Amino acid sequence: MATPRDVIVIGAGIVGCAVAYELARRGASVEIIDDRPAGAGATHASAGVLGPYVEAREEGPLLDLTSRSLGLFDNFIAAISADSGAPVMYKRTGTLDVATTPDGLRILQGTAAVLDKRGVAGELLDARAIHDVESHLPADALGGLLIPSHGFVSALDLTKALVAAARRHGAQVIERGRVTRLLSLGADVEVQTDRGAIVAGAAVLAAGSWSGHIEIAGAARVPMKPIRGQLLQLAWQGPTLRRVTWGERCYLVPWDDGTLLVGATMEDAGFDERTTVAGVRDLVEAAAELIPQVWSATFVSARAGLRPAAPDFLPIVGMSSVVPNVMYATGHFRNGVLLSPLTAHLVAAALLDNAQDPALDVMRPSRFGTL
């Protein structure tokens, strides 16, 4: 396993930066390498919603992982803020899940049953009650589900703070370096880049949608599909929403500066990171269906990122079964921000303490063959 002094993290998105911070905080000498600045990939197009019971409405491994990671967030943010000295916008104001159709209402009733089974607070609201909770909703809203423990975080604030905190613990960040191949050198790993080779005690592959582009000698390519997500930022006039508001076609996140984030499309567009007229139109129309006042908002910006999706839509996290000292931390799809504290904890514990948390069983890379 890795010595506590020499780990290279490949990928400077939210997951890679969280892993690097946790390793450096625990005393490892860490380098982060990416071919663009930290957070410039899928992270910059994330609204940072922390809503496990919306992302995973049914019992299963994804709900287990995301709900566990949400429970780590308060301490995670506090530690990063203290270590970095940087502000991170972080709110636990809850989510309001809105139903405008009978089928949507039945889905929320199922989610409420899962909350009740797990002992998590949630409140089903009828049509009158939901308008009392949020006055901006359309008249045809049939009901909703309020989940107080949910919230959101600024993904870019968090990434910048993670980089600053990791650097304070001695980590180095190498930008504009593209990793092409990993090669076992017995007790060490050679990380080959377009600028030359770096030797380390261990490597963590956290390259998101580009993980499958990096050859690992002796292992199969990571089966990763990029799914484009477009996100809008609107200037919100008048009283803002009280919390993250989730509809059947989009979600809305009210920021402290008075703007509103609207997300997000899910498009199989290969490695095309462009924003498109069709994506912007669809998001504006979906947002206006949920909050009619959106039609009078000011358009600020649109951005897009590529979410890394494994075939079963679960993360790929764990040690390689064929290449010593290579660990995967990729495939987080829509939940990279939400799962970042748990992933960082699991990776650091495995590399530095040889600890195999049971959560790694469902995310093991070997479920896709010789990884």
LUMPALO-730634 format. One record per residue (C-alpha): residue number from 1; x, y, z; residue in three letters. Coordinates in Angstrom, 2 decimals. Layout:
REM LUMPALO-730634
+-----+---------+---------+---------+------+
!  nr !      px !      py !      pz ! rest !
+-----+---------+---------+---------+------+
! NUM !       X !       Y !       Z !  ALA !
...
+-----+---------+---------+---------+------+
//
This chain:
REM LUMPALO-730634
+-----+---------+---------+---------+------+
!  nr !      px !      py !      pz ! rest !
+-----+---------+---------+---------+------+
!   1 !    0.00 !    0.00 !    0.00 !  MET !
!   2 !    0.98 !    3.65 !   -0.19 !  ALA !
!   3 !    3.41 !    5.11 !    2.23 !  THR !
!   4 !    2.09 !    8.21 !    4.03 !  PRO !
!   5 !    4.29 !   10.41 !    1.87 !  ARG !
!   6 !    3.76 !    9.83 !   -1.83 !  ASP !
!   7 !    0.33 !    9.75 !   -3.55 !  VAL !
!   8 !   -0.61 !   11.24 !   -6.91 !  ILE !
!   9 !   -4.27 !   12.10 !   -7.41 !  VAL !
!  10 !   -5.26 !   12.22 !  -11.07 !  ILE !
!  11 !   -8.11 !   14.68 !  -11.55 !  GLY !
!  12 !   -8.82 !   18.03 !   -9.90 !  ALA !
!  13 !  -12.59 !   17.92 !   -9.78 !  GLY !
!  14 !  -14.49 !   17.93 !   -6.51 !  ILE !
!  15 !  -13.75 !   14.24 !   -5.82 !  VAL !
!  16 !  -10.04 !   14.42 !   -6.61 !  GLY !
!  17 !   -9.58 !   17.58 !   -4.54 !  CYS !
!  18 !  -11.47 !   16.07 !   -1.59 !  ALA !
!  19 !   -9.33 !   12.92 !   -1.75 !  VAL !
!  20 !   -6.13 !   14.97 !   -1.95 !  ALA !
!  21 !   -7.15 !   17.10 !    1.01 !  TYR !
!  22 !   -7.98 !   14.11 !    3.19 !  GLU !
!  23 !   -4.73 !   12.35 !    2.32 !  LEU !
!  24 !   -2.67 !   15.49 !    2.95 !  ALA !
!  25 !   -4.54 !   16.23 !    6.18 !  ARG !
!  26 !   -3.57 !   12.79 !    7.42 !  ARG !
!  27 !    0.11 !   13.34 !    6.64 !  GLY !
!  28 !    0.59 !   12.00 !    3.12 !  ALA !
!  29 !    2.68 !   13.89 !    0.59 !  SER !
!  30 !    0.25 !   14.50 !   -2.26 !  VAL !
!  31 !    0.29 !   15.86 !   -5.79 !  GLU !
!  32 !   -2.88 !   16.61 !   -7.76 !  ILE !
!  33 !   -2.51 !   16.57 !  -11.52 !  ILE !
!  34 !   -5.00 !   17.68 !  -14.17 !  ASP !
!  35 !   -4.83 !   19.20 !  -17.63 !  ASP !
!  36 !   -6.99 !   22.15 !  -16.58 !  ARG !
!  37 !   -7.60 !   24.18 !  -13.43 !  PRO !
!  38 !   -9.27 !   22.68 !  -10.37 !  ALA !
!  39 !  -13.04 !   22.43 !  -10.70 !  GLY !
!  40 !  -13.07 !   23.28 !  -14.41 !  ALA !
!  41 !  -14.83 !   20.08 !  -15.49 !  GLY !
!  42 !  -18.16 !   18.74 !  -14.30 !  ALA !
!  43 !  -17.72 !   20.50 !  -10.95 !  THR !
!  44 !  -18.15 !   24.01 !  -12.36 !  HIS !
!  45 !  -21.53 !   23.00 !  -13.82 !  ALA !
!  46 !  -22.85 !   21.51 !  -10.58 !  SER !
!  47 !  -25.49 !   23.24 !   -8.49 !  ALA !
!  48 !  -24.19 !   21.41 !   -5.42 !  GLY !
!  49 !  -27.55 !   20.02 !   -4.28 !  VAL !
!  50 !  -27.26 !   17.78 !   -1.23 !  LEU !
!  51 !  -30.42 !   15.71 !   -1.51 !  GLY !
!  52 !  -29.94 !   11.96 !   -1.18 !  PRO !
!  53 !  -33.67 !   11.24 !   -0.83 !  TYR !
!  54 !  -34.35 !   13.00 !   -4.11 !  VAL !
!  55 !  -31.38 !   11.55 !   -5.99 !  GLU !
!  56 !  -32.13 !    8.02 !   -4.75 !  ALA !
!  57 !  -35.80 !    7.65 !   -3.88 !  ARG !
!  58 !  -35.77 !    3.91 !   -3.24 !  GLU !
!  59 !  -33.85 !    1.70 !   -0.85 !  GLU !
!  60 !  -30.57 !    0.57 !   -2.31 !  GLY !
!  61 !  -26.82 !    1.12 !   -2.35 !  PRO !
!  62 !  -26.95 !    4.62 !   -3.83 !  LEU !
!  63 !  -29.25 !    5.83 !   -1.06 !  LEU !
!  64 !  -27.02 !    4.17 !    1.54 !  ASP !
!  65 !  -23.95 !    5.92 !    0.17 !  LEU !
!  66 !  -25.46 !    9.36 !   -0.37 !  THR !
!  67 !  -27.29 !    9.50 !    2.96 !  SER !
!  68 !  -24.13 !    8.43 !    4.81 !  ARG !
!  69 !  -22.10 !   11.09 !    3.01 !  SER !
!  70 !  -24.66 !   13.80 !    3.80 !  LEU !
!  71 !  -24.16 !   12.96 !    7.47 !  GLY !
!  72 !  -20.47 !   13.85 !    7.13 !  LEU !
!  73 !  -21.01 !   17.27 !    5.58 !  PHE !
!  74 !  -21.23 !   19.53 !    8.65 !  ASP !
!  75 !  -17.85 !   18.38 !    9.98 !  ASN !
!  76 !  -16.39 !   18.24 !    6.46 !  PHE !
!  77 !  -17.23 !   21.87 !    5.74 !  ILE !
!  78 !  -16.10 !   23.02 !    9.19 !  ALA !
!  79 !  -12.70 !   21.33 !    8.81 !  ALA !
!  80 !  -12.12 !   22.65 !    5.30 !  ILE !
!  81 !  -13.16 !   26.18 !    6.23 !  SER !
!  82 !  -10.79 !   26.14 !    9.20 !  ALA !
!  83 !   -7.88 !   24.69 !    7.23 !  ASP !
!  84 !   -8.31 !   26.90 !    4.18 !  SER !
!  85 !   -9.53 !   30.16 !    5.72 !  GLY !
!  86 !  -11.85 !   30.42 !    2.71 !  ALA !
!  87 !  -15.62 !   30.96 !    2.88 !  PRO !
!  88 !  -17.84 !   28.18 !    1.54 !  VAL !
!  89 !  -21.51 !   28.83 !    0.84 !  MET !
!  90 !  -23.26 !   25.93 !    2.55 !  TYR !
!  91 !  -26.93 !   25.77 !    3.47 !  LYS !
!  92 !  -29.03 !   23.06 !    5.10 !  ARG !
!  93 !  -32.37 !   24.77 !    4.47 !  THR !
!  94 !  -34.00 !   21.63 !    3.11 !  GLY !
!  95 !  -35.56 !   20.71 !   -0.21 !  THR !
!  96 !  -39.14 !   21.09 !   -1.35 !  LEU !
!  97 !  -40.10 !   18.38 !   -3.83 !  ASP !
!  98 !  -43.15 !   19.50 !   -5.82 !  VAL !
!  99 !  -45.74 !   17.32 !   -7.58 !  ALA !
! 100 !  -47.93 !   18.72 !  -10.36 !  THR !
! 101 !  -49.39 !   15.40 !  -11.51 !  THR !
! 102 !  -51.04 !   12.46 !   -9.71 !  PRO !
! 103 !  -48.13 !   10.21 !  -10.71 !  ASP !
! 104 !  -45.69 !   12.74 !   -9.26 !  GLY !
! 105 !  -47.65 !   12.81 !   -6.02 !  LEU !
! 106 !  -47.51 !    9.01 !   -5.78 !  ARG !
! 107 !  -43.73 !    9.14 !   -6.21 !  ILE !
! 108 !  -43.46 !   11.60 !   -3.32 !  LEU !
! 109 !  -45.62 !    9.34 !   -1.16 !  GLN !
! 110 !  -43.18 !    6.51 !   -1.86 !  GLY !
! 111 !  -40.25 !    8.72 !   -0.92 !  THR !
! 112 !  -42.03 !    9.71 !    2.29 !  ALA !
! 113 !  -42.40 !    6.02 !    3.17 !  ALA !
! 114 !  -38.64 !    5.52 !    2.75 !  VAL !
! 115 !  -37.96 !    8.53 !    4.99 !  LEU !
! 116 !  -40.30 !    7.14 !    7.63 !  ASP !
! 117 !  -38.65 !    3.70 !    7.49 !  LYS !
! 118 !  -35.24 !    5.29 !    8.00 !  ARG !
! 119 !  -36.34 !    7.67 !   10.74 !  GLY !
! 120 !  -35.58 !   10.76 !    8.64 !  VAL !
! 121 !  -37.76 !   13.82 !    9.08 !  ALA !
! 122 !  -40.01 !   14.69 !    6.15 !  GLY !
! 123 !  -43.41 !   16.25 !    5.72 !  GLU !
! 124 !  -45.96 !   15.48 !    3.01 !  LEU !
! 125 !  -47.85 !   18.63 !    2.10 !  LEU !
! 126 !  -51.22 !   18.97 !    0.39 !  ASP !
! 127 !  -51.99 !   21.63 !   -2.21 !  ALA !
! 128 !  -52.90 !   24.29 !    0.35 !  ARG !
! 129 !  -49.95 !   23.58 !    2.64 !  ALA !
! 130 !  -47.37 !   23.62 !   -0.14 !  ILE !
! 131 !  -48.45 !   27.09 !   -1.24 !  HIS !
! 132 !  -48.13 !   28.26 !    2.36 !  ASP !
! 133 !  -44.56 !   26.93 !    2.38 !  VAL !
! 134 !  -43.64 !   28.40 !   -1.02 !  GLU !
! 135 !  -45.75 !   31.19 !   -2.49 !  SER !
! 136 !  -44.01 !   31.21 !   -5.90 !  HIS !
! 137 !  -45.44 !   27.84 !   -6.96 !  LEU !
! 138 !  -48.09 !   27.57 !   -9.70 !  PRO !
! 139 !  -51.73 !   27.11 !   -8.83 !  ALA !
! 140 !  -51.78 !   23.54 !  -10.20 !  ASP !
! 141 !  -49.21 !   22.22 !   -7.68 !  ALA !
! 142 !  -50.93 !   19.24 !   -6.08 !  LEU !
! 143 !  -48.62 !   18.73 !   -3.13 !  GLY !
! 144 !  -45.05 !   18.28 !   -2.09 !  GLY !
! 145 !  -42.51 !   16.74 !    0.21 !  LEU !
! 146 !  -40.40 !   18.87 !    2.52 !  LEU !
! 147 !  -37.11 !   17.28 !    3.64 !  ILE !
! 148 !  -35.41 !   19.59 !    6.18 !  PRO !
! 149 !  -32.04 !   17.78 !    6.31 !  SER !
! 150 !  -31.25 !   18.44 !    2.65 !  HIS !
! 151 !  -29.42 !   21.50 !    1.37 !  GLY !
! 152 !  -26.77 !   22.70 !   -1.04 !  PHE !
! 153 !  -23.17 !   23.87 !   -1.24 !  VAL !
! 154 !  -21.32 !   25.96 !   -3.77 !  SER !
! 155 !  -19.30 !   23.36 !   -5.65 !  ALA !
! 156 !  -16.74 !   25.92 !   -6.81 !  LEU !
! 157 !  -16.36 !   27.48 !   -3.35 !  ASP !
! 158 !  -15.84 !   24.02 !   -1.93 !  LEU !
! 159 !  -13.32 !   23.00 !   -4.58 !  THR !
! 160 !  -11.27 !   26.17 !   -4.13 !  LYS !
! 161 !  -11.30 !   25.70 !   -0.37 !  ALA !
! 162 !  -10.26 !   22.05 !   -0.72 !  LEU !
! 163 !   -7.28 !   23.05 !   -2.89 !  VAL !
! 164 !   -6.25 !   25.77 !   -0.45 !  ALA !
! 165 !   -6.62 !   23.44 !    2.54 !  ALA !
! 166 !   -4.70 !   20.65 !    0.81 !  ALA !
! 167 !   -1.89 !   23.07 !   -0.04 !  ARG !
! 168 !   -1.69 !   24.18 !    3.58 !  ARG !
! 169 !   -1.09 !   20.54 !    4.43 !  HIS !
! 170 !    1.70 !   20.37 !    1.85 !  GLY !
! 171 !   -0.10 !   19.14 !   -1.26 !  ALA !
! 172 !    1.01 !   20.37 !   -4.67 !  GLN !
! 173 !   -1.25 !   21.04 !   -7.65 !  VAL !
! 174 !    0.05 !   20.47 !  -11.18 !  ILE !
! 175 !   -2.18 !   22.11 !  -13.81 !  GLU !
! 176 !   -1.93 !   21.59 !  -17.55 !  ARG !
! 177 !   -0.60 !   18.08 !  -17.14 !  GLY !
! 178 !   -2.47 !   15.34 !  -19.03 !  ARG !
! 179 !   -2.04 !   11.81 !  -17.69 !  VAL !
! 180 !   -1.89 !    9.14 !  -20.39 !  THR !
! 181 !   -0.82 !    5.90 !  -18.69 !  ARG !
! 182 !   -0.21 !    4.24 !  -15.32 !  LEU !
! 183 !    2.42 !    1.54 !  -15.00 !  LEU !
! 184 !    3.27 !   -0.64 !  -12.02 !  SER !
! 185 !    6.87 !   -0.54 !  -10.87 !  LEU !
! 186 !    6.42 !   -3.12 !   -8.15 !  GLY !
! 187 !    6.18 !   -1.13 !   -4.94 !  ALA !
! 188 !    5.62 !    2.12 !   -6.86 !  ASP !
! 189 !    3.48 !    3.46 !   -9.68 !  VAL !
! 190 !    4.73 !    5.39 !  -12.70 !  GLU !
! 191 !    2.32 !    8.11 !  -13.83 !  VAL !
! 192 !    3.08 !    8.98 !  -17.43 !  GLN !
! 193 !    1.99 !   12.41 !  -18.63 !  THR !
! 194 !    2.45 !   14.55 !  -21.72 !  ASP !
! 195 !    5.19 !   16.33 !  -19.74 !  ARG !
! 196 !    7.08 !   13.25 !  -18.65 !  GLY !
! 197 !    6.78 !   10.57 !  -15.97 !  ALA !
! 198 !    6.24 !   10.87 !  -12.21 !  ILE !
! 199 !    6.88 !    8.01 !   -9.79 !  VAL !
! 200 !    4.77 !    7.68 !   -6.65 !  ALA !
! 201 !    3.94 !    5.17 !   -3.98 !  GLY !
! 202 !    0.31 !    5.12 !   -5.13 !  ALA !
! 203 !   -2.04 !    6.74 !   -7.62 !  ALA !
! 204 !   -5.72 !    7.60 !   -7.31 !  VAL !
! 205 !   -7.66 !    7.76 !  -10.57 !  LEU !
! 206 !  -10.27 !   10.50 !  -10.10 !  ALA !
! 207 !  -10.47 !   11.77 !  -13.66 !  ALA !
! 208 !  -14.25 !   11.62 !  -13.97 !  GLY !
! 209 !  -15.54 !   11.19 !  -17.52 !  SER !
! 210 !  -11.96 !   11.02 !  -18.81 !  TRP !
! 211 !  -11.01 !    8.07 !  -16.58 !  SER !
! 212 !  -11.46 !    5.65 !  -19.47 !  GLY !
! 213 !   -8.92 !    7.60 !  -21.55 !  HIS !
! 214 !   -6.09 !    6.74 !  -19.17 !  ILE !
! 215 !   -4.42 !    3.41 !  -19.81 !  GLU !
! 216 !   -3.57 !    1.32 !  -16.77 !  ILE !
! 217 !   -1.08 !   -1.32 !  -17.87 !  ALA !
! 218 !   -2.59 !   -4.79 !  -17.31 !  GLY !
! 219 !   -6.11 !   -3.54 !  -16.60 !  ALA !
! 220 !   -9.17 !   -2.98 !  -18.75 !  ALA !
! 221 !  -10.29 !    0.54 !  -19.56 !  ARG !
! 222 !  -12.76 !    2.04 !  -17.11 !  VAL !
! 223 !  -16.27 !    1.73 !  -18.62 !  PRO !
! 224 !  -17.29 !    5.38 !  -18.32 !  MET !
! 225 !  -19.87 !    7.32 !  -20.33 !  LYS !
! 226 !  -20.00 !   11.13 !  -20.17 !  PRO !
! 227 !  -23.49 !   12.53 !  -19.66 !  ILE !
! 228 !  -23.71 !   16.25 !  -20.37 !  ARG !
! 229 !  -25.49 !   18.41 !  -17.84 !  GLY !
! 230 !  -26.36 !   22.02 !  -18.64 !  GLN !
! 231 !  -27.03 !   24.52 !  -15.84 !  LEU !
! 232 !  -28.47 !   28.04 !  -15.98 !  LEU !
! 233 !  -27.93 !   31.02 !  -13.72 !  GLN !
! 234 !  -30.74 !   33.58 !  -13.62 !  LEU !
! 235 !  -30.99 !   36.90 !  -11.82 !  ALA !
! 236 !  -33.95 !   36.58 !   -9.49 !  TRP !
! 237 !  -36.05 !   39.70 !   -8.86 !  GLN !
! 238 !  -38.00 !   40.20 !   -5.64 !  GLY !
! 239 !  -38.31 !   37.71 !   -2.77 !  PRO !
! 240 !  -36.26 !   34.60 !   -3.41 !  THR !
! 241 !  -37.15 !   30.96 !   -2.89 !  LEU !
! 242 !  -36.71 !   29.70 !    0.64 !  ARG !
! 243 !  -34.92 !   26.47 !   -0.23 !  ARG !
! 244 !  -33.94 !   24.15 !   -3.05 !  VAL !
! 245 !  -37.14 !   23.49 !   -5.00 !  THR !
! 246 !  -37.39 !   20.31 !   -7.00 !  TRP !
! 247 !  -39.90 !   19.79 !   -9.79 !  GLY !
! 248 !  -40.59 !   16.91 !  -12.12 !  GLU !
! 249 !  -38.35 !   18.36 !  -14.88 !  ARG !
! 250 !  -35.78 !   20.54 !  -13.09 !  CYS !
! 251 !  -34.57 !   21.88 !   -9.77 !  TYR !
! 252 !  -33.97 !   25.44 !   -8.58 !  LEU !
! 253 !  -31.30 !   26.56 !   -6.12 !  VAL !
! 254 !  -31.53 !   30.07 !   -4.59 !  PRO !
! 255 !  -28.09 !   31.60 !   -3.94 !  TRP !
! 256 !  -27.21 !   34.24 !   -1.38 !  ASP !
! 257 !  -26.46 !   36.79 !   -4.11 !  ASP !
! 258 !  -30.07 !   36.73 !   -5.27 !  GLY !
! 259 !  -29.44 !   34.58 !   -8.34 !  THR !
! 260 !  -31.12 !   31.30 !   -9.09 !  LEU !
! 261 !  -29.48 !   28.16 !  -10.47 !  LEU !
! 262 !  -31.60 !   25.97 !  -12.73 !  VAL !
! 263 !  -30.49 !   22.43 !  -13.46 !  GLY !
! 264 !  -29.93 !   20.23 !  -15.14 !  ALA !
! 265 !  -30.16 !   18.46 !  -18.46 !  THR !
! 266 !  -29.02 !   14.87 !  -18.95 !  MET !
! 267 !  -27.71 !   14.37 !  -22.46 !  GLU !
! 268 !  -25.76 !   11.59 !  -24.10 !  ASP !
! 269 !  -23.60 !   13.94 !  -26.17 !  ALA !
! 270 !  -20.21 !   12.25 !  -25.99 !  GLY !
! 271 !  -17.42 !   14.62 !  -24.93 !  PHE !
! 272 !  -19.20 !   17.70 !  -26.25 !  ASP !
! 273 !  -19.11 !   20.27 !  -23.41 !  GLU !
! 274 !  -20.98 !   23.02 !  -25.24 !  ARG !
! 275 !  -24.07 !   24.72 !  -23.92 !  THR !
! 276 !  -26.87 !   24.59 !  -26.49 !  THR !
! 277 !  -29.96 !   26.58 !  -27.40 !  VAL !
! 278 !  -32.07 !   23.43 !  -26.95 !  ALA !
! 279 !  -30.68 !   22.83 !  -23.46 !  GLY !
! 280 !  -31.22 !   26.42 !  -22.37 !  VAL !
! 281 !  -34.75 !   26.43 !  -23.79 !  ARG !
! 282 !  -35.71 !   23.19 !  -22.07 !  ASP !
! 283 !  -34.42 !   24.37 !  -18.70 !  LEU !
! 284 !  -36.12 !   27.78 !  -18.96 !  VAL !
! 285 !  -39.45 !   26.16 !  -19.87 !  GLU !
! 286 !  -39.17 !   23.58 !  -17.08 !  ALA !
! 287 !  -38.26 !   26.24 !  -14.52 !  ALA !
! 288 !  -41.15 !   28.47 !  -15.59 !  ALA !
! 289 !  -43.58 !   25.58 !  -15.24 !  GLU !
! 290 !  -42.42 !   25.20 !  -11.63 !  LEU !
! 291 !  -42.01 !   28.91 !  -10.82 !  ILE !
! 292 !  -43.90 !   31.11 !  -13.32 !  PRO !
! 293 !  -41.97 !   34.20 !  -12.20 !  GLN !
! 294 !  -38.94 !   32.76 !  -14.02 !  VAL !
! 295 !  -40.28 !   34.27 !  -17.25 !  TRP !
! 296 !  -39.40 !   37.73 !  -15.90 !  SER !
! 297 !  -35.92 !   36.76 !  -14.65 !  ALA !
! 298 !  -32.71 !   38.02 !  -16.23 !  THR !
! 299 !  -30.52 !   35.48 !  -17.99 !  PHE !
! 300 !  -27.00 !   35.54 !  -16.50 !  VAL !
! 301 !  -25.15 !   32.51 !  -17.84 !  SER !
! 302 !  -25.25 !   28.90 !  -18.94 !  ALA !
! 303 !  -22.59 !   26.28 !  -18.40 !  ARG !
! 304 !  -22.17 !   22.59 !  -19.05 !  ALA !
! 305 !  -20.19 !   19.70 !  -17.62 !  GLY !
! 306 !  -19.79 !   16.00 !  -18.32 !  LEU !
! 307 !  -20.96 !   13.71 !  -15.53 !  ARG !
! 308 !  -19.09 !   10.38 !  -15.36 !  PRO !
! 309 !  -21.58 !    7.50 !  -15.51 !  ALA !
! 310 !  -20.66 !    3.86 !  -14.94 !  ALA !
! 311 !  -22.96 !    1.25 !  -16.53 !  PRO !
! 312 !  -24.83 !    0.71 !  -13.24 !  ASP !
! 313 !  -24.71 !    4.42 !  -12.25 !  PHE !
! 314 !  -22.84 !    3.63 !   -9.04 !  LEU !
! 315 !  -19.38 !    5.06 !   -8.31 !  PRO !
! 316 !  -16.25 !    3.05 !   -9.00 !  ILE !
! 317 !  -14.18 !    3.33 !   -5.84 !  VAL !
! 318 !  -11.60 !    0.86 !   -4.60 !  GLY !
! 319 !   -8.20 !   -0.68 !   -5.19 !  MET !
! 320 !   -7.34 !   -2.16 !   -8.56 !  SER !
! 321 !   -7.50 !   -5.93 !   -8.51 !  SER !
! 322 !   -4.64 !   -6.23 !  -11.02 !  VAL !
! 323 !   -2.34 !   -3.23 !  -10.53 !  VAL !
! 324 !   -0.84 !   -2.73 !   -7.05 !  PRO !
! 325 !   -1.22 !    0.68 !   -5.45 !  ASN !
! 326 !   -3.70 !    2.06 !   -7.98 !  VAL !
! 327 !   -7.03 !    3.11 !   -6.55 !  MET !
! 328 !  -10.12 !    4.22 !   -8.45 !  TYR !
! 329 !  -12.33 !    7.10 !   -7.28 !  ALA !
! 330 !  -14.53 !    7.89 !  -10.24 !  THR !
! 331 !  -17.98 !    7.38 !  -11.79 !  GLY !
! 332 !  -19.93 !    9.53 !   -9.32 !  HIS !
! 333 !  -22.38 !   10.65 !  -12.04 !  PHE !
! 334 !  -24.79 !   13.25 !  -10.55 !  ARG !
! 335 !  -23.49 !   12.91 !   -7.01 !  ASN !
! 336 !  -19.83 !   13.90 !   -7.05 !  GLY !
! 337 !  -20.35 !   16.83 !   -4.70 !  VAL !
! 338 !  -22.63 !   14.93 !   -2.35 !  LEU !
! 339 !  -20.34 !   11.88 !   -2.21 !  LEU !
! 340 !  -17.05 !   13.79 !   -1.94 !  SER !
! 341 !  -16.60 !   13.55 !    1.86 !  PRO !
! 342 !  -17.39 !    9.85 !    2.00 !  LEU !
! 343 !  -15.18 !    9.05 !   -1.00 !  THR !
! 344 !  -12.29 !   11.01 !    0.50 !  ALA !
! 345 !  -12.64 !    9.15 !    3.81 !  HIS !
! 346 !  -12.83 !    5.71 !    2.17 !  LEU !
! 347 !   -9.86 !    6.31 !   -0.13 !  VAL !
! 348 !   -7.62 !    7.71 !    2.60 !  ALA !
! 349 !   -8.49 !    4.89 !    4.98 !  ALA !
! 350 !   -7.77 !    2.26 !    2.33 !  ALA !
! 351 !   -4.47 !    3.77 !    1.19 !  LEU !
! 352 !   -3.04 !    4.83 !    4.53 !  LEU !
! 353 !   -4.55 !    2.28 !    6.94 !  ASP !
! 354 !   -5.30 !   -0.66 !    4.64 !  ASN !
! 355 !   -8.90 !   -0.37 !    5.88 !  ALA !
! 356 !  -11.63 !   -1.97 !    3.75 !  GLN !
! 357 !  -14.89 !   -0.26 !    4.62 !  ASP !
! 358 !  -18.00 !   -2.35 !    3.73 !  PRO !
! 359 !  -19.20 !    0.53 !    1.52 !  ALA !
! 360 !  -16.39 !   -0.29 !   -0.90 !  LEU !
! 361 !  -17.97 !   -3.67 !   -1.65 !  ASP !
! 362 !  -20.76 !   -2.19 !   -3.77 !  VAL !
! 363 !  -18.37 !    0.23 !   -5.52 !  MET !
! 364 !  -15.57 !   -2.26 !   -6.21 !  ARG !
! 365 !  -13.92 !   -1.74 !   -9.60 !  PRO !
! 366 !  -13.72 !   -5.50 !  -10.26 !  SER !
! 367 !  -17.47 !   -5.67 !  -10.90 !  ARG !
! 368 !  -16.54 !   -4.49 !  -14.41 !  PHE !
! 369 !  -13.81 !   -7.02 !  -15.00 !  GLY !
! 370 !  -10.03 !   -6.71 !  -14.74 !  THR !
! 371 !   -9.81 !   -3.21 !  -13.31 !  LEU !
+-----+---------+---------+---------+------+
//
